[in-house]
Amino acid sequence: DEHLDLMTKLTPVNHSEDETDVDMPRKRSRANRFRIVRCDWMSDDLRNFLRALYEQHIDEWETSPTKRQAGGSAPRERVTTVPPMSELGRAAIGLWRNCYNEAWLGTLKPHELRKMCIIESKYDFTIRPRSTQ
């Protein structure tokens, strides 16, 4: 709930994409491997935060018998390529300044920058441990 405000500002088109790693055979214990396609508009801080949340989701799935038995697919195995694959992507509107890549912001025209409705403060990406109550 702590990061709900940020997460509701992001839609699926704002996230990095991934494509199937066709070089890997399918395993039954995990979903196929996918190569991450980075969004150029996203700051490293936001990208690292979203990846940390995803890792937390995978850890919970792997350690929770009820989540594993609930059916459905296993979480995707997402890997970063070297060199990283990237695309412009569709930037989210109305985020905090440190959510955006400063170099990408520098490419925008003044009217495009105004349309971004940037919150001129820093977002706190801290992920606090969940209570076990």
BABAMAR-37517 format. One record per residue (C-alpha): residue in one letter; x, y, z. Coordinates in Angstrom, 3 decimals. Example, Ala and Ser with C-alpha at 12.3 -4.5 7.8 and 13.67 -1.06 7.14 Angstrom:
% residues 2
+-----+----------+----------+----------+
! res !       px !       py !       pz !
+-----+----------+----------+----------+
!   a !   12.300 !   -4.500 !    7.800 !
!   s !   13.670 !   -1.060 !    7.140 !
+-----+----------+----------+----------+
This chain:
% residues 133
+-----+----------+----------+----------+
! res !       px !       py !       pz !
+-----+----------+----------+----------+
!   d !    0.000 !    0.000 !    0.000 !
!   e !    2.961 !    2.260 !    0.644 !
!   h !    3.748 !    2.634 !   -3.079 !
!   l !    0.149 !    2.545 !   -4.301 !
!   d !    0.216 !    6.161 !   -5.511 !
!   l !    3.191 !    5.444 !   -7.776 !
!   m !    1.872 !    2.111 !   -9.016 !
!   t !   -1.523 !    3.555 !   -9.974 !
!   k !    0.215 !    6.146 !  -12.148 !
!   l !    1.912 !    3.369 !  -14.132 !
!   t !   -0.084 !    1.466 !  -16.734 !
!   p !    1.036 !   -1.669 !  -18.606 !
!   v !    2.202 !    0.409 !  -21.591 !
!   n !    4.604 !    2.313 !  -19.305 !
!   h !    6.523 !   -0.750 !  -18.121 !
!   s !    9.502 !   -2.351 !  -19.781 !
!   e !    8.596 !   -5.067 !  -22.213 !
!   d !   10.088 !   -8.465 !  -22.666 !
!   e !   10.449 !  -10.889 !  -25.506 !
!   t !   10.802 !  -14.643 !  -25.436 !
!   d !   14.334 !  -15.950 !  -25.255 !
!   v !   13.990 !  -18.457 !  -28.092 !
!   d !   17.396 !  -19.992 !  -27.324 !
!   m !   16.123 !  -21.547 !  -24.105 !
!   p !   14.140 !  -24.805 !  -24.020 !
!   r !   10.871 !  -24.724 !  -22.092 !
!   k !   11.038 !  -26.026 !  -18.515 !
!   r !    8.077 !  -27.336 !  -16.568 !
!   s !    9.164 !  -25.884 !  -13.218 !
!   r !    9.431 !  -22.279 !  -14.424 !
!   a !    7.963 !  -20.150 !  -17.168 !
!   n !   10.011 !  -19.449 !  -20.262 !
!   r !   12.879 !  -17.011 !  -20.008 !
!   f !   12.198 !  -13.529 !  -21.333 !
!   r !   14.723 !  -10.869 !  -22.306 !
!   i !   13.969 !   -7.460 !  -20.806 !
!   v !   13.517 !   -4.554 !  -23.218 !
!   r !   14.223 !   -1.385 !  -21.229 !
!   c !   12.177 !    1.817 !  -21.572 !
!   d !   14.508 !    4.738 !  -22.276 !
!   w !   12.299 !    7.249 !  -20.415 !
!   m !   12.636 !    5.391 !  -17.090 !
!   s !   15.304 !    6.315 !  -14.538 !
!   d !   17.634 !    3.649 !  -13.178 !
!   d !   16.143 !    4.265 !   -9.711 !
!   l !   12.605 !    3.502 !  -10.904 !
!   r !   13.780 !    0.522 !  -12.963 !
!   n !   15.682 !   -0.955 !   -9.992 !
!   f !   12.674 !   -0.376 !   -7.708 !
!   l !   10.285 !   -2.189 !  -10.079 !
!   r !   12.736 !   -5.067 !  -10.465 !
!   a !   13.088 !   -5.339 !   -6.683 !
!   l !    9.295 !   -5.543 !   -6.353 !
!   y !    9.235 !   -8.256 !   -9.013 !
!   e !   11.968 !  -10.206 !   -7.212 !
!   q !    9.946 !   -9.925 !   -4.001 !
!   h !    6.920 !  -11.314 !   -5.873 !
!   i !    8.983 !  -14.268 !   -7.154 !
!   d !   10.371 !  -14.961 !   -3.663 !
!   e !    6.860 !  -14.967 !   -2.204 !
!   w !    5.610 !  -17.263 !   -4.968 !
!   e !    8.492 !  -19.699 !   -4.478 !
!   t !    8.184 !  -19.844 !   -0.677 !
!   s !    4.394 !  -19.828 !   -0.310 !
!   p !    2.758 !  -23.247 !   -0.739 !
!   t !   -0.671 !  -21.628 !   -1.106 !
!   k !    0.447 !  -19.355 !   -3.944 !
!   r !    2.162 !  -22.191 !   -5.796 !
!   q !   -0.886 !  -24.431 !   -5.481 !
!   a !   -3.287 !  -21.708 !   -6.644 !
!   g !   -2.762 !  -22.662 !  -10.289 !
!   g !   -1.737 !  -20.480 !  -13.172 !
!   s !    1.682 !  -19.928 !  -14.615 !
!   a !    4.882 !  -19.490 !  -12.688 !
!   p !    6.357 !  -15.976 !  -12.679 !
!   r !    8.373 !  -15.209 !  -15.783 !
!   e !   12.120 !  -15.518 !  -15.629 !
!   r !   13.215 !  -12.101 !  -16.890 !
!   v !   16.868 !  -11.526 !  -17.810 !
!   t !   18.861 !   -8.489 !  -18.880 !
!   t !   20.837 !   -8.858 !  -22.084 !
!   v !   24.349 !   -7.550 !  -22.712 !
!   p !   24.238 !   -5.022 !  -24.221 !
!   p !   20.792 !   -4.125 !  -22.848 !
!   m !   17.919 !   -4.000 !  -25.315 !
!   s !   15.949 !   -0.754 !  -25.147 !
!   e !   13.202 !    1.235 !  -26.798 !
!   l !   11.668 !    4.647 !  -26.227 !
!   g !    8.488 !    3.230 !  -24.679 !
!   r !    5.489 !    5.288 !  -23.607 !
!   a !    6.374 !    7.463 !  -20.642 !
!   a !    4.051 !    7.665 !  -17.654 !
!   i !    2.577 !   11.087 !  -16.956 !
!   g !    2.677 !   12.798 !  -13.568 !
!   l !    5.541 !   10.980 !  -11.860 !
!   w !    8.211 !   12.388 !   -9.581 !
!   r !   11.273 !   13.836 !  -11.294 !
!   n !   13.610 !   11.031 !  -10.183 !
!   c !   11.360 !    8.488 !  -11.938 !
!   y !   12.447 !    9.860 !  -15.317 !
!   n !   15.776 !    9.500 !  -17.096 !
!   e !   17.279 !   13.005 !  -17.016 !
!   a !   19.004 !   12.498 !  -20.383 !
!   w !   15.651 !   11.528 !  -21.926 !
!   l !   13.936 !   14.546 !  -20.346 !
!   g !   16.647 !   16.695 !  -21.952 !
!   t !   15.476 !   15.583 !  -25.405 !
!   l !   11.927 !   16.880 !  -24.880 !
!   k !   10.699 !   20.198 !  -26.242 !
!   p !    9.329 !   22.658 !  -23.635 !
!   h !    5.679 !   21.907 !  -24.490 !
!   e !    6.339 !   18.134 !  -24.299 !
!   l !    7.980 !   18.592 !  -20.905 !
!   r !    4.958 !   20.557 !  -19.624 !
!   k !    2.636 !   17.759 !  -20.790 !
!   m !    4.565 !   15.324 !  -18.578 !
!   c !    3.147 !   17.074 !  -15.436 !
!   i !    6.285 !   16.146 !  -13.488 !
!   i !    6.115 !   16.323 !   -9.689 !
!   e !    9.145 !   18.421 !   -8.766 !
!   s !   10.271 !   16.339 !   -5.811 !
!   k !   12.030 !   13.031 !   -5.302 !
!   y !   10.127 !    9.798 !   -4.851 !
!   d !   11.240 !    7.556 !   -1.969 !
!   f !   11.854 !    4.129 !   -3.530 !
!   t !   12.529 !    2.453 !   -0.168 !
!   i !   10.915 !   -0.975 !    0.133 !
!   r !   10.226 !   -1.656 !    3.778 !
!   p !    9.842 !   -5.225 !    5.056 !
!   r !    6.253 !   -6.413 !    5.297 !
!   s !    4.870 !   -7.130 !    8.715 !
!   t !    4.173 !  -10.820 !    9.320 !
!   q !    1.048 !  -10.262 !   11.422 !
+-----+----------+----------+----------+
